[in-house]
Amino acid sequence: MSDFITIYAEATPNPDSMKFVVSKMILPNDSADYRTLDKAEGNSPLAVAIFKEYPFANGVFIMNNFVSVTKLPDVAWSDYITPMREFIKVYIEAGNEIISANKTLSTEEESEIEAKIKKLLDDHVKPAVEMDGGAITFKSFKEGVVTVVMKGSCSGCPSSTFTLKSGIENLLKRMVPQVEAVEAEAE
């Protein structure tokens, strides 16, 4: 028996990305970001299905209760929001696999400074970034520089550099004196 779900589309600050919000959790407490069909294959059957159905898809990001799709710049969202929303709805209602079962999360030990940085990102930055259809993950802290990975609609968004320097960097410098700079890295 399938679940009945609802999905609505929400614009993001990145004009090439659209966030499709699902009425249930589809990937709780994790995220998956695929920029190509090749990267999605073997990892996310949902992302593979979106890439194959919509050749203009230039990225699929899945997290919690949403899927953000980034399109090629020469395609108008107005032609595809409704059919893509219905495609994702039918896919999820059918009980199809979102992320391959063999995907495992890695764990690592962290220093006290890294733990504090991660907590600040989790508590103050991630919720705002997720509202815009993206995600931010901590990658490393070396020699005063925090490296984060911007995913989903935040990857390649024109305003993400401003957000990174004006918001995130200022917050971390203020709360963790050892932080000198924050840099974003593409995944």
N, C-alpha and C positions, 0 to 999 in steps of 0.2 A: 504494500500500500504506500502511496506517495504522500508527501506532505503538501498541503496547500500553502503557498507562500505568496508574498507580494514583493514587488521590486519597484523602486522609483529611481529615476536618473537625476543626478545633481551635478551642476557645473562645478569646475574646480578653477583655481587661479591660473592654471595652465590651459590655454584655449584649445590645445590639442588633446586634452584628457577629459574623460567623462567618468564620474563615479556612479556605479550602479549599486544601490543600497538594498540589501536583502532583509526580509523580516525575520531571519533567523541567523545564528552564527554558522558560518561555513568553514572558517579556519581560525578557531579561537586561539588567542595568545601566540600567534605565529604570523609570518608573512612570507609570501613567495612572489618574486619579481622576475619576469621573463621578457627580454627584449626581442627575442626571435623565436620562431617555431622550433629551430634546432635545440635551443636551450630548454624549451618547455617539454620536448619529447622525453618520455621516460620519467618526468617529474610531476607534471600537472596535466591530467587528461582534460580538465576544463579549459586551461590556457590553449592547449593544442586545438581543441574544438573551436575556440574563438578565432585563433589564427587561420584555421582552414576555412571557416565560414565567412570570415571578413578579411580578405587579403590586404586591406588598407591598415589593419591593426599593426601598430609599431611598438606595442608593449602591453603586457597584461600583468597587473599587480593584484594579488588576492590577500585579504587580511580581515580577520574578525568577521564582520557581516557585510563586507562590500568587495566589489571587483572594480578596479579602475582600469579603463582601457585607454591607451594613447593611440591616436590615429596619425596617419601621414598628413602633413599640412595642407595638401591640395584637396582634401575630402571634407565635405560639409557635414557636421554632426546632425543637422536638421533632417537629413535623409535616412539616418541610421539609428537614432536613439530608440524609437519604438520597436523596430525589428530586433535590435540587439537586446533590449530589455526582455522581450518575449523569448528570445533564444536562451538567455541565461536562466530565465524562470523555468522554462520547460526542462532544461538540462538538470537543474537542481531538484525540481519536483520529481523527476524520474529516479532520483537517488543515485545518479552517476557520481563517480569518484572525482573529488576536487583536486586532491594532491595524492600522488602515488603512495601506497602504503609503505614502500621501502625508503621513503624520505625520513631521515633521522636528524635530530637537532644535536649540534655539538655543544659540549659544556667545557668551560675553562675556569681556572682559578683567577681571581681578580684581586688586585691590590685595594687598599682602603680608598685611595684616590679614585681609581676606576669605578669602584662601587658607588661612591658619592656622585660621580659624573653620570653614571647610568641611572641612578635614582632621580637626579634632576631632569634628565632627558625623559624618563618614563613619566614622571609626575607633572612636568610643566611644558614640555615640548611636544611629545608624541600625541597627546589629545588634540592639540591645535592642528598639527600636520595631518593627522588622520581625518579630521573634519574636512580638509581640502583634498582628500582622496589619495594621500600619499603616506609615506612612513619614513622614519629616520631611525637608523640603528647605529649603535656605538661600534666602532671598529678597533680603535687603539688609542693609547695615550703614551706618547714618547717625547721626551725632551720638551715638555710644556705644550705640545701640540696635540689637540684632540682631533682625531679623524673620525668622521661619521659618513654613513652611506645614505644618500637620499634615494628613495624608491618611489615607484608609482607616479602620480601626477607631478610630484616634486622634482623628479629627475628631468632635467632640461627645462624646468619652468623658469621664465624670465625673472620672476620675483624671488626665487629661492636663494640667490646669492645675497640679496638684501636681507632676507629673513635670517640667513646663516650669520652674517656679520653683525647686523644691528640687533637681532634678538638673541639668538642662541649664544653667540660668542660673548656678548655683554653679560648675559645671565651667568654663564659658567665662570667667567673671569671674576665676577662679583662674589660668587658663592664658593669657588675653589681657587684660592690664590695661586696655586701652582700652574693653573691654565694660563698660557700666554696667547694662544690662538686656536681657532677652530677651522678645519678644512673639510670640504666635502669631497667625496670620491665616488665615481660612478661604479656601479657593480657590474 
